[in-house]
């Protein structure tokens, strides 16, 4: 692989594991010589940018006796090969992306090999081999159809992408503001009542999940016949929602924590893909526990962009923190609780005041603000995460989406690329929430104690995710 160009050398010199990265690139060239190195500027979801190395080429895939060349690109993070590449399809103008188990609407590729990446056991060579095998089962690209197209493969793809219902193509107008709540119990009911009180909805669909340990409440909603509420048994009723709230849990009697969480993951497998298919533009708001893990699982299973899959996370604690700083401590600035919803969560403050119209920014860690935040944290103790409180928090996030409010919430989101986090994990981070989903605020330098807690959470969450069968 020719790495001699000035641009490639300049970018590659900034890689943390330069020699190991070069060795891996040469291995890739020996097996897949068609993958060519280049440089580019990658934009992360928080709009930060970084000059990175990327590999561009075509993957030869056999499908029904024919060979197709699928164009791909692999962005190599500066901690490569200890961090997996970001894999994307690179469709030509006459190609369309087929969203599926391994590809989202933006062409990002998701594979078990990426999820379980563990260098040196993992390699790009093995990843490309796995990619070919998965694409042979379910091709991620197809040709755009035209009125004169006679290719049966193209026509078959076109027909297979049509959704047929009651003998006709589905194309009916949905209510302007529809929200669906999936899962009953105390939290499901609290979310329903809070959303009805807080949000201007045209329709709220409530779907209880029989397999959930939190089921209950649907009968009472039917008995009292609340306005705008539809109690349904089929996920089809959620079609066209702007926000889909998932509160379902399936806690089992298993002994190990991993086994207990796996029960929830198994429940999600029958829920999330259906919800994403029926409302592909919705914001999916996860409130199941453990919220950071289940939001990560939902994102993986949905195939939606990470901006559309968020968790309630530390939003409740953040609202409480800002209130205490404002009312009790006379500090009129926004503040958020970030990180894992556990003892490792930490507090950060904004540079802007509560009444400021400027876009908020996270203030860097400072010895002057730490005592204040510690005092606020102390006043927050023993408030807990009761169902009705979480329901109010869920409604507040939902309202920001429905009204395109662009309010900053601390929600569980994909944290990779924020503040130097190279691992694929979900943590609560300050995100501007609007009708199209979430946009992270830029990362900053945290204090040593706060940074250590975040790193511990990244490690523990990553370890747990590696043990789950998504």
DAKAQUI-V582191 format. One record per helix or strand. SS is the DSSP state (2 for helix, 1 for strand). FROM is the first residue (numbers start at 0). TO is the last residue. If there is no record, write none. Layout:
BEGIN
SS:FROM:TO / SS:FROM:TO
END
This chain:
BEGIN
2:5:11 / 2:17:30 / 1:35:42 / 1:48:62 / 1:65:75 / 1:85:88 / 1:94:96 / 1:99:99 / 1:102:102 / 1:107:108 / 2:111:114 / 2:123:136 / 1:140:142 / 2:151:159 / 1:163:164 / 1:167:168 / 1:177:181 / 2:184:197 / 1:202:206 / 2:217:223 / 1:228:231 / 2:234:237 / 1:242:245 / 2:256:268 / 2:271:277 / 1:282:285 / 2:290:301 / 2:305:307 / 1:308:310 / 2:314:327 / 1:332:338 / 1:345:352 / 1:361:361 / 2:366:379 / 2:386:401 / 1:406:413 / 1:425:433 / 1:436:439 / 2:447:465
END
